[in-house]
Amino acid sequence: MNLFDSTQKFGTIRAVGGDADMHRRLVDMGLLGSNYCVRVRKRGALLVDYGDFCAVTDKAVAERITVKEL
């Protein structure tokens, strides 16, 4: 299940995909293995608390983040 399709507000990030630059950027941000909390869901974006920081994540990126819901 990906972050954008997640039905639960909380979970753990299991994998990140995308092209090489996107993958490297998401891994460098420390997303792998971190917990997340979806604060706000809008049509094309999510406001997500990734533990150490909060970020707006658009649909294209959120669909490439594999999660495990808690």
MOPAC internal coordinates of N, CA, C and O (Angstrom, degrees):
PM7 1SCF
backbone

  N    0.0000 0     0.00 0     0.00 0    0    0    0
  C    1.4383 1     0.00 0     0.00 0    1    0    0
  C    1.5308 1   107.68 1     0.00 0    2    1    0
  O    1.2310 1   120.86 1   -39.83 1    3    2    1
  N    1.3291 1   115.96 1   140.17 1    3    2    1
  C    1.4581 1   118.38 1   179.22 1    5    3    2
  C    1.5375 1   111.02 1   -98.72 1    6    5    3
  O    1.2310 1   120.97 1   -12.75 1    7    6    5
  N    1.3057 1   115.75 1   167.25 1    7    6    5
  C    1.4590 1   121.54 1  -175.28 1    9    7    6
  C    1.5217 1   112.12 1   -61.49 1   10    9    7
  O    1.2310 1   119.54 1   141.36 1   11   10    9
  N    1.3238 1   118.49 1   -38.64 1   11   10    9
  C    1.4550 1   120.73 1  -177.34 1   13   11   10
  C    1.5285 1   111.59 1   -69.06 1   14   13   11
  O    1.2310 1   119.72 1   146.36 1   15   14   13
  N    1.3293 1   118.15 1   -33.64 1   15   14   13
  C    1.4619 1   122.41 1  -178.85 1   17   15   14
  C    1.5241 1   113.47 1   -90.32 1   18   17   15
  O    1.2310 1   120.03 1   177.52 1   19   18   17
  N    1.3167 1   117.54 1    -2.48 1   19   18   17
  C    1.4547 1   121.96 1  -178.20 1   21   19   18
  C    1.5272 1   110.51 1   -59.44 1   22   21   19
  O    1.2310 1   120.58 1   -46.43 1   23   22   21
  N    1.3220 1   116.50 1   133.57 1   23   22   21
  C    1.4628 1   120.75 1   179.32 1   25   23   22
  C    1.5233 1   111.78 1   -93.10 1   26   25   23
  O    1.2310 1   120.10 1   162.84 1   27   26   25
  N    1.3180 1   117.42 1   -17.16 1   27   26   25
  C    1.4598 1   121.80 1   179.27 1   29   27   26
  C    1.5255 1   110.01 1   -98.28 1   30   29   27
  O    1.2310 1   120.48 1   -27.21 1   31   30   29
  N    1.3156 1   116.69 1   152.79 1   31   30   29
  C    1.4606 1   120.33 1   178.85 1   33   31   30
  C    1.5227 1   112.32 1   -78.61 1   34   33   31
  O    1.2310 1   119.99 1   157.41 1   35   34   33
  N    1.3367 1   117.63 1   -22.59 1   35   34   33
  C    1.4592 1   121.40 1  -173.87 1   37   35   34
  C    1.5210 1   110.86 1  -120.07 1   38   37   35
  O    1.2310 1   121.04 1   -28.43 1   39   38   37
  N    1.3244 1   115.62 1   151.57 1   39   38   37
  C    1.4498 1   120.28 1   176.39 1   41   39   38
  C    1.5107 1   111.72 1   176.45 1   42   41   39
  O    1.2310 1   121.43 1    11.30 1   43   42   41
  N    1.3224 1   114.87 1  -168.70 1   43   42   41
  C    1.4576 1   122.98 1  -179.39 1   45   43   42
  C    1.5202 1   108.77 1  -125.84 1   46   45   43
  O    1.2310 1   120.84 1   -41.49 1   47   46   45
  N    1.3079 1   116.00 1   138.51 1   47   46   45
  C    1.4613 1   120.95 1   178.82 1   49   47   46
  C    1.5252 1   108.41 1   -83.05 1   50   49   47
  O    1.2310 1   120.85 1   -55.33 1   51   50   49
  N    1.3227 1   115.97 1   124.67 1   51   50   49
  C    1.4614 1   122.26 1  -176.43 1   53   51   50
  C    1.5102 1   113.74 1  -100.51 1   54   53   51
  O    1.2310 1   119.80 1   143.84 1   55   54   53
  N    1.3325 1   117.99 1   -36.16 1   55   54   53
  C    1.4632 1   121.13 1  -177.40 1   57   55   54
  C    1.5188 1   109.40 1  -156.25 1   58   57   55
  O    1.2310 1   121.07 1   -24.18 1   59   58   57
  N    1.3187 1   115.56 1   155.82 1   59   58   57
  C    1.4594 1   121.48 1   174.96 1   61   59   58
  C    1.5218 1   107.91 1  -127.14 1   62   61   59
  O    1.2310 1   121.18 1   -36.68 1   63   62   61
  N    1.3172 1   115.35 1   143.32 1   63   62   61
  C    1.4552 1   120.13 1  -178.48 1   65   63   62
  C    1.5147 1   111.03 1  -121.55 1   66   65   63
  O    1.2310 1   121.41 1    23.74 1   67   66   65
  N    1.3126 1   114.90 1  -156.26 1   67   66   65
  C    1.4554 1   120.57 1  -179.79 1   69   67   66
  C    1.5093 1   111.18 1   100.87 1   70   69   67
  O    1.2310 1   121.55 1     5.81 1   71   70   69
  N    1.3210 1   114.64 1  -174.19 1   71   70   69
  C    1.4589 1   119.18 1   178.50 1   73   71   70
  C    1.5311 1   109.11 1   -70.87 1   74   73   71
  O    1.2310 1   120.47 1    -4.50 1   75   74   73
  N    1.3041 1   116.71 1   175.50 1   75   74   73
  C    1.4714 1   121.07 1  -174.47 1   77   75   74
  C    1.5223 1   112.59 1   -60.04 1   78   77   75
  O    1.2310 1   120.06 1   138.27 1   79   78   77
  N    1.3332 1   117.49 1   -41.73 1   79   78   77
  C    1.4685 1   120.01 1  -179.34 1   81   79   78
  C    1.5173 1   112.15 1   -66.61 1   82   81   79
  O    1.2310 1   120.49 1   136.90 1   83   82   81
  N    1.3367 1   116.68 1   -43.10 1   83   82   81
  C    1.4621 1   119.91 1   179.07 1   85   83   82
  C    1.5190 1   110.85 1   -64.59 1   86   85   83
  O    1.2310 1   120.28 1   134.77 1   87   86   85
  N    1.3286 1   117.07 1   -45.23 1   87   86   85
  C    1.4596 1   121.25 1   179.22 1   89   87   86
  C    1.5215 1   110.83 1   -58.80 1   90   89   87
  O    1.2310 1   120.28 1   133.09 1   91   90   89
  N    1.3207 1   117.07 1   -46.91 1   91   90   89
  C    1.4557 1   121.56 1  -179.22 1   93   91   90
  C    1.5297 1   110.91 1   -62.75 1   94   93   91
  O    1.2310 1   120.28 1   138.07 1   95   94   93
  N    1.3329 1   117.07 1   -41.93 1   95   94   93
  C    1.4638 1   120.88 1  -179.59 1   97   95   94
  C    1.5324 1   110.87 1   -63.93 1   98   97   95
  O    1.2310 1   120.18 1   135.40 1   99   98   97
  N    1.3294 1   117.26 1   -44.60 1   99   98   97
  C    1.4570 1   120.41 1  -179.43 1  101   99   98
  C    1.5207 1   112.24 1   -67.29 1  102  101   99
  O    1.2310 1   120.31 1   141.56 1  103  102  101
  N    1.3252 1   117.01 1   -38.44 1  103  102  101
  C    1.4658 1   120.33 1   177.24 1  105  103  102
  C    1.5255 1   110.08 1   -67.96 1  106  105  103
  O    1.2310 1   119.85 1   137.80 1  107  106  105
  N    1.3303 1   117.89 1   -42.20 1  107  106  105
  C    1.4638 1   121.38 1   178.57 1  109  107  106
  C    1.5241 1   112.03 1   -62.32 1  110  109  107
  O    1.2310 1   120.44 1   151.33 1  111  110  109
  N    1.3309 1   116.76 1   -28.67 1  111  110  109
  C    1.4650 1   120.71 1   177.58 1  113  111  110
  C    1.5232 1   111.17 1   -74.05 1  114  113  111
  O    1.2310 1   120.13 1   170.15 1  115  114  113
  N    1.3125 1   117.35 1    -9.85 1  115  114  113
  C    1.4563 1   121.64 1   177.71 1  117  115  114
  C    1.5168 1   114.09 1    84.77 1  118  117  115
  O    1.2310 1   119.76 1  -152.91 1  119  118  117
  N    1.3304 1   118.06 1    27.09 1  119  118  117
  C    1.4567 1   120.45 1  -176.67 1  121  119  118
  C    1.5221 1   114.10 1   -74.24 1  122  121  119
  O    1.2310 1   119.68 1   146.11 1  123  122  121
  N    1.3231 1   118.22 1   -33.89 1  123  122  121
  C    1.4694 1   119.79 1  -177.24 1  125  123  122
  C    1.5178 1   111.18 1   -59.61 1  126  125  123
  O    1.2310 1   121.19 1   -55.69 1  127  126  125
  N    1.3241 1   115.33 1   124.31 1  127  126  125
  C    1.4572 1   120.78 1   178.20 1  129  127  126
  C    1.5073 1   114.98 1    81.32 1  130  129  127
  O    1.2310 1   119.80 1   175.05 1  131  130  129
  N    1.3178 1   117.98 1    -4.95 1  131  130  129
  C    1.4653 1   119.48 1  -179.01 1  133  131  130
  C    1.5283 1   110.70 1   -83.63 1  134  133  131
  O    1.2310 1   121.10 1   -21.24 1  135  134  133
  N    1.2988 1   115.51 1   158.76 1  135  134  133
  C    1.4563 1   121.87 1   175.57 1  137  135  134
  C    1.5150 1   108.85 1   -86.60 1  138  137  135
  O    1.2310 1   120.71 1   -24.92 1  139  138  137
  N    1.3150 1   116.24 1   155.08 1  139  138  137
  C    1.4557 1   120.38 1   177.44 1  141  139  138
  C    1.5224 1   109.78 1  -134.45 1  142  141  139
  O    1.2310 1   121.28 1   -21.45 1  143  142  141
  N    1.3208 1   115.15 1   158.55 1  143  142  141
  C    1.4571 1   123.35 1   174.83 1  145  143  142
  C    1.5204 1   107.15 1  -140.62 1  146  145  143
  O    1.2310 1   120.47 1   -62.35 1  147  146  145
  N    1.3319 1   116.71 1   117.65 1  147  146  145
  C    1.4641 1   120.47 1   178.65 1  149  147  146
  C    1.5292 1   107.48 1   -79.76 1  150  149  147
  O    1.2310 1   120.69 1   -64.06 1  151  150  149
  N    1.3323 1   116.28 1   115.94 1  151  150  149
  C    1.4650 1   121.55 1  -178.89 1  153  151  150
  C    1.5237 1   112.15 1   -85.53 1  154  153  151
  O    1.2310 1   120.66 1   133.18 1  155  154  153
  N    1.3338 1   116.35 1   -46.82 1  155  154  153
  C    1.4625 1   121.44 1  -177.95 1  157  155  154
  C    1.5220 1   108.39 1  -139.60 1  158  157  155
  O    1.2310 1   120.68 1   -42.13 1  159  158  157
  N    1.3224 1   116.30 1   137.87 1  159  158  157
  C    1.4584 1   122.51 1   177.40 1  161  159  158
  C    1.5229 1   108.02 1  -119.51 1  162  161  159
  O    1.2310 1   120.75 1   -58.85 1  163  162  161
  N    1.3109 1   116.18 1   121.15 1  163  162  161
  C    1.4674 1   122.80 1   175.10 1  165  163  162
  C    1.5115 1   108.23 1  -117.76 1  166  165  163
  O    1.2310 1   120.06 1    -1.68 1  167  166  165
  N    1.3186 1   117.49 1   178.32 1  167  166  165
  C    1.4709 1   121.28 1  -175.81 1  169  167  166
  C    1.5159 1   113.72 1   -52.69 1  170  169  167
  O    1.2310 1   120.04 1   126.82 1  171  170  169
  N    1.3151 1   117.53 1   -53.18 1  171  170  169
  C    1.4596 1   120.05 1  -173.73 1  173  171  170
  C    1.5012 1   114.92 1  -114.58 1  174  173  171
  O    1.2310 1   119.68 1  -167.57 1  175  174  173
  N    1.3497 1   118.22 1    12.43 1  175  174  173
  C    1.4615 1   119.34 1  -177.12 1  177  175  174
  C    1.5232 1   111.23 1  -157.91 1  178  177  175
  O    1.2310 1   121.62 1   -17.35 1  179  178  177
  N    1.3213 1   114.51 1   162.65 1  179  178  177
  C    1.4627 1   122.35 1   176.45 1  181  179  178
  C    1.5183 1   108.95 1  -128.79 1  182  181  179
  O    1.2310 1   120.24 1   -35.19 1  183  182  181
  N    1.3182 1   117.15 1   144.81 1  183  182  181
  C    1.4590 1   121.75 1   168.00 1  185  183  182
  C    1.5181 1   105.27 1   -99.78 1  186  185  183
  O    1.2310 1   120.57 1   -65.49 1  187  186  185
  N    1.3276 1   116.52 1   114.51 1  187  186  185
  C    1.4622 1   121.57 1  -171.74 1  189  187  186
  C    1.5179 1   110.36 1  -122.19 1  190  189  187
  O    1.2310 1   121.23 1   -46.56 1  191  190  189
  N    1.3349 1   115.26 1   133.44 1  191  190  189
  C    1.4564 1   121.58 1   172.10 1  193  191  190
  C    1.5224 1   106.72 1   -93.35 1  194  193  191
  O    1.2310 1   120.59 1   -65.50 1  195  194  193
  N    1.3258 1   116.48 1   114.50 1  195  194  193
  C    1.4650 1   121.77 1  -177.82 1  197  195  194
  C    1.5207 1   112.65 1   -95.81 1  198  197  195
  O    1.2310 1   120.11 1  -161.44 1  199  198  197
  N    1.2941 1   117.39 1    18.56 1  199  198  197
  C    1.4569 1   121.19 1  -179.78 1  201  199  198
  C    1.5088 1   110.99 1   100.26 1  202  201  199
  O    1.2310 1   120.16 1   102.08 1  203  202  201
  N    1.3298 1   117.30 1   -77.92 1  203  202  201
  C    1.4600 1   121.42 1  -178.83 1  205  203  202
  C    1.5151 1   113.05 1   -81.86 1  206  205  203
  O    1.2310 1   119.87 1   161.44 1  207  206  205
  N    1.3102 1   117.85 1   -18.56 1  207  206  205
  C    1.4641 1   121.05 1  -178.46 1  209  207  206
  C    1.5267 1   109.95 1  -152.36 1  210  209  207
  O    1.2310 1   121.29 1   -15.19 1  211  210  209
  N    1.3064 1   115.13 1   164.81 1  211  210  209
  C    1.4568 1   122.65 1   178.77 1  213  211  210
  C    1.5296 1   107.34 1  -120.01 1  214  213  211
  O    1.2310 1   120.02 1   -41.77 1  215  214  213
  N    1.3440 1   117.56 1   138.23 1  215  214  213
  C    1.4621 1   120.29 1  -176.84 1  217  215  214
  C    1.5191 1   110.96 1  -147.61 1  218  217  215
  O    1.2310 1   121.12 1   -31.76 1  219  218  217
  N    1.3203 1   115.47 1   148.24 1  219  218  217
  C    1.4548 1   121.22 1   170.19 1  221  219  218
  C    1.5294 1   106.56 1   -80.97 1  222  221  219
  O    1.2310 1   121.07 1   -53.15 1  223  222  221
  N    1.3148 1   115.56 1   126.85 1  223  222  221
  C    1.4539 1   121.42 1  -177.25 1  225  223  222
  C    1.5241 1   107.93 1  -120.60 1  226  225  223
  O    1.2310 1   120.59 1   -62.69 1  227  226  225
  N    1.3245 1   116.48 1   117.31 1  227  226  225
  C    1.4613 1   118.34 1  -177.96 1  229  227  226
  C    1.5260 1   110.87 1   -75.44 1  230  229  227
  O    1.2310 1   121.09 1   -13.94 1  231  230  229
  N    1.3138 1   115.52 1   166.06 1  231  230  229
  C    1.4577 1   122.37 1  -174.03 1  233  231  230
  C    1.5183 1   112.65 1   -57.76 1  234  233  231
  O    1.2310 1   119.94 1   137.61 1  235  234  233
  N    1.3294 1   117.72 1   -42.39 1  235  234  233
  C    1.4724 1   121.33 1  -177.56 1  237  235  234
  C    1.5270 1   111.59 1   -60.59 1  238  237  235
  O    1.2310 1   120.05 1   140.93 1  239  238  237
  N    1.3210 1   117.51 1   -39.07 1  239  238  237
  C    1.4655 1   121.26 1   178.97 1  241  239  238
  C    1.5269 1   109.92 1   -76.81 1  242  241  239
  O    1.2310 1   119.98 1   136.09 1  243  242  241
  N    1.3269 1   117.65 1   -43.91 1  243  242  241
  C    1.4673 1   121.81 1  -177.97 1  245  243  242
  C    1.5202 1   111.79 1   -60.47 1  246  245  243
  O    1.2310 1   119.98 1   148.39 1  247  246  245
  N    1.3256 1   117.63 1   -31.61 1  247  246  245
  C    1.4538 1   120.84 1   178.61 1  249  247  246
  C    1.5255 1   112.63 1   -72.25 1  250  249  247
  O    1.2310 1   120.09 1   166.40 1  251  250  249
  N    1.3075 1   117.43 1   -13.60 1  251  250  249
  C    1.4710 1   121.04 1   179.10 1  253  251  250
  C    1.5235 1   113.16 1  -100.47 1  254  253  251
  O    1.2310 1   120.34 1  -175.83 1  255  254  253
  N    1.3230 1   116.96 1     4.17 1  255  254  253
  C    1.4558 1   122.07 1   178.91 1  257  255  254
  C    1.5253 1   108.20 1  -106.13 1  258  257  255
  O    1.2310 1   120.70 1   -65.05 1  259  258  257
  N    1.3275 1   116.27 1   114.95 1  259  258  257
  C    1.4642 1   121.80 1   179.74 1  261  259  258
  C    1.5184 1   109.32 1   -87.03 1  262  261  259
  O    1.2310 1   120.67 1   -47.01 1  263  262  261
  N    1.3344 1   116.33 1   132.99 1  263  262  261
  C    1.4612 1   120.76 1  -175.42 1  265  263  262
  C    1.5211 1   111.34 1  -127.91 1  266  265  263
  O    1.2310 1   121.58 1   -19.58 1  267  266  265
  N    1.3217 1   114.57 1   160.42 1  267  266  265
  C    1.4566 1   122.78 1   170.13 1  269  267  266
  C    1.5188 1   105.85 1  -120.18 1  270  269  267
  O    1.2310 1   120.75 1   -60.67 1  271  270  269
  N    1.3317 1   116.17 1   119.33 1  271  270  269
  C    1.4568 1   120.01 1  -177.69 1  273  271  270
  C    1.5144 1   110.54 1   -75.50 1  274  273  271
  O    1.2310 1   121.34 1   -32.61 1  275  274  273
  N    1.3251 1   115.05 1   147.39 1  275  274  273
  C    1.4766 1   120.26 1   177.17 1  277  275  274
  C    1.5064 1   110.16 1   -91.54 1  278  277  275
  O    1.2310 1   120.10 1   180.00 1  279  278  277

